[in-house]
Amino acid sequence: MSLSLDPAFSVLKDHYVVGWKNINGKKWVGTSYGCDQPAVGMTNGAGPGNMQMFMLSPDGIVLHCLPGFWHPEDLEHELQMGRVLHRLWKSKSSTKAKRTMFKRIQLQTMRNLPRAMVTRSGWQGFDAANERNRLKMLKTGRTRDTFFYKDGKPTRIKPTSTVVHERMAARPFVRFSRFDTAMFVDYGRKYYDNNQRVDEYYGKKPKEQKSKASMTGKRAYKAKRPQEKGKKKRPTSRPTSRPTRKR
């Protein structure tokens, strides 16, 4: 959706050759939307397993990668950085110097991102919850790069823009055929349907709750409020005959 909107569309049209590749069946691919569902705007980086936008040099070197959905203005910002990295790759510097500069550009760009872009890089609620659960399951001493830490303890979750730039900084000028996409997009939940806003795994329906009216017999009895001690039980049946009134 963002590819066809300005300012991203103009940069793509003037400076990139756009292509696509079907990744259906890859081990990192998640599930969210069907072909008959409309696309919706989300936060930057949401749905990382469903789509990845690679910026490549003509000889197949990964300059940058944006997993998931990105807003047009934020995509344009990253596309411009991809152009800078392409000029660096074509330069006559040594491979070692290029990779050092690659890392520096990624981290410097991350630190100077527009505030609005960082705000749009917040997490979907279910993605953030999944990250926190994964953090809890880690063994002592292990960490997740999706969190900020202080004194060895996690403080808060990082914006997705920070996660992406830090992970790219650790992959300087990697050939596309060797890029570890599965590890790169490993954050958030793999299965969800944001159109329906259902926080359930894809293909599973929420458990139906049975109403009290449908409960019968022994189960209905257990559902009643227990009677307090010391209070007499009120009669449930009416007398068969009325008492005569004295005149």
C-alpha positions in Angstrom: 0.0 0.0 0.0 2.8 2.5 0.9 4.7 1.8 -2.3 2.1 3.5 -4.4 1.9 6.7 -2.3 4.1 9.7 -2.2 6.7 10.6 -1.0 7.9 6.9 -1.3 6.5 6.4 -4.8 8.5 9.3 -6.3 11.8 8.0 -4.8 11.1 4.4 -6.1 10.2 5.7 -9.5 13.2 7.9 -9.9 16.0 5.9 -8.2 15.0 2.2 -7.9 14.1 -0.7 -10.1 11.2 -2.3 -8.3 10.6 -6.1 -8.4 9.0 -8.7 -6.2 9.5 -12.4 -5.2 6.9 -14.8 -3.8 8.0 -16.0 -0.4 5.0 -18.2 0.2 6.2 -21.4 1.9 9.4 -20.0 3.5 9.9 -20.9 7.1 9.8 -17.3 8.4 6.5 -16.4 6.6 3.6 -15.5 9.0 -0.1 -15.5 8.3 -2.5 -12.6 8.7 -4.4 -11.4 5.6 -6.1 -13.3 2.9 -6.2 -12.2 -0.7 -9.8 -11.2 -0.3 -9.1 -8.9 2.7 -8.3 -5.2 2.3 -4.9 -3.9 3.4 -4.9 -1.6 6.5 -2.4 0.9 7.9 -0.5 -0.4 10.9 2.6 0.6 12.8 6.0 0.5 11.2 7.5 -3.0 11.2 4.2 -4.8 11.9 3.8 -8.2 10.2 7.6 -8.7 9.6 7.1 -12.3 8.5 4.6 -11.4 5.8 6.7 -9.0 3.7 10.2 -7.7 3.5 11.3 -4.7 1.4 14.9 -5.3 0.4 17.1 -2.5 -1.1 19.7 -4.2 -3.2 22.7 -3.1 -5.2 22.8 -4.3 -8.9 25.3 -7.0 -7.9 22.9 -8.4 -5.2 24.3 -6.8 -2.0 21.7 -6.0 0.7 21.9 -2.2 1.4 18.9 -2.2 3.7 15.8 -4.3 4.6 12.5 -3.1 6.0 10.3 -6.0 7.4 6.5 -5.6 7.4 4.4 -2.4 6.9 6.0 1.1 6.8 4.2 4.4 6.4 5.0 6.2 3.1 6.9 9.2 4.7 9.0 6.8 6.8 9.6 4.5 3.9 10.9 7.5 1.9 13.3 8.3 4.7 14.7 4.8 4.6 14.9 4.7 0.8 17.1 7.8 0.9 19.4 6.1 3.3 19.6 3.2 1.0 20.8 5.5 -1.8 23.6 6.7 0.5 24.6 3.1 1.3 24.7 2.3 -2.4 27.1 5.2 -3.1 29.3 3.9 -0.2 29.2 0.3 -1.7 30.3 1.6 -5.1 33.2 3.7 -3.6 36.8 2.7 -3.9 37.3 2.2 -0.1 38.3 -1.2 1.2 35.7 -3.7 2.1 36.6 -3.4 5.8 36.2 0.4 5.7 32.9 0.1 3.9 31.5 -2.3 6.5 32.6 0.0 9.3 31.0 3.0 7.7 27.8 0.9 7.0 27.4 0.2 10.7 28.0 3.9 11.6 25.4 5.1 9.1 22.8 2.6 10.3 23.3 3.6 14.0 23.5 7.3 13.3 20.4 7.2 11.2 18.6 5.3 14.0 19.6 8.0 16.6 18.4 10.9 14.4 15.0 9.5 13.3 12.2 12.0 13.3 10.1 11.9 16.4 6.9 11.2 14.4 8.6 8.2 12.8 9.6 6.7 16.1 6.0 7.2 17.4 4.7 5.4 14.3 7.2 2.6 15.1 5.3 1.5 18.2 4.3 -2.1 18.6 1.0 -3.8 18.0 -0.4 -4.9 21.4 -0.2 -8.6 20.7 3.3 -8.4 19.2 4.5 -6.6 22.4 2.8 -9.2 24.6 4.5 -12.0 22.7 7.9 -10.3 23.1 7.4 -10.0 26.9 6.4 -13.6 27.1 9.5 -14.7 25.2 11.7 -12.6 27.5 10.2 -14.3 30.5 11.0 -17.8 29.1 14.7 -17.0 28.6 17.3 -18.6 30.8 19.1 -16.4 33.3 21.6 -14.2 31.7 20.0 -14.4 28.2 18.6 -11.2 26.6 16.3 -10.2 23.7 17.6 -7.4 21.5 14.0 -6.0 21.3 14.4 -4.4 24.8 16.4 -1.6 26.4 18.4 -2.7 29.5 19.7 -0.9 32.5 22.0 -2.6 35.0 21.4 -5.9 33.2 17.6 -5.6 33.6 15.0 -4.9 30.8 13.4 -1.5 31.2 11.1 -1.1 28.1 10.6 -2.4 24.6 12.4 -0.7 21.8 10.6 0.9 18.8 10.6 -1.4 15.8 12.7 1.3 13.9 15.4 0.8 16.5 15.3 -3.0 16.3 15.6 -2.9 12.4 18.5 -0.5 12.3 20.4 -2.3 15.0 19.9 -5.7 13.3 21.0 -4.2 10.0 24.1 -2.7 11.6 25.1 -6.2 12.4 24.7 -7.3 8.8 27.0 -4.9 6.8 26.8 -5.5 3.0 25.7 -9.1 3.1 24.9 -10.8 -0.2 21.2 -11.3 -0.7 21.6 -15.1 -1.2 23.3 -15.3 2.3 21.0 -12.9 4.2 19.5 -14.7 7.3 15.9 -13.4 6.8 14.4 -15.8 9.3 16.5 -14.4 12.2 16.2 -10.8 10.9 12.3 -10.8 11.1 12.2 -12.8 14.3 10.1 -10.5 16.5 6.4 -10.2 17.4 3.8 -12.8 16.6 3.9 -15.0 13.5 0.1 -15.5 13.2 -2.5 -12.8 13.6 -5.4 -11.1 11.8 -5.4 -7.3 12.5 -8.5 -6.8 10.4 -10.6 -8.6 12.9 -8.5 -7.4 15.9 -8.6 -11.0 17.2 -5.7 -11.8 19.5 -5.8 -15.5 18.6 -3.6 -17.7 16.5 -4.7 -17.8 12.9 -7.3 -20.5 12.2 -8.4 -20.8 15.8 -11.7 -19.5 17.1 -12.2 -18.0 20.5 -13.8 -20.4 23.0 -17.5 -20.0 23.2 -18.8 -19.2 26.7 -21.9 -21.1 27.8 -24.7 -19.1 29.3 -26.1 -19.9 32.7 -29.5 -20.6 31.0 -27.9 -23.6 29.2 -26.5 -25.1 32.4 -28.8 -27.8 33.8 -28.9 -30.3 36.6 -25.8 -30.7 38.8 -23.8 -28.0 37.0 -26.6 -25.5 37.4 -26.7 -26.2 41.1 -23.0 -25.6 41.5 -23.3 -22.3 39.8 -25.7 -21.0 42.5 -24.4 -18.7 45.2 -23.7 -20.6 48.4 -26.1 -19.9 51.2 -24.7 -18.0 54.2 -24.6 -19.8 57.5 -27.0 -18.9 60.2 -29.8 -18.0 57.9 -32.9 -20.1 57.6 -33.8 -21.5 54.2 -36.9 -19.9 52.8 -39.6 -22.4 51.7 -39.8 -22.9 48.0 -43.4 -24.3 47.9 -46.7 -22.7 48.7 -49.1 -24.1 51.3 -51.8 -26.3 49.9 -54.6 -24.4 51.7 -55.1 -20.9 53.1 -55.6 -20.5 56.9 -59.1 -19.3 57.9 -59.4 -15.8 59.2 -60.8 -15.3 62.7 -63.8 -13.1 63.0 
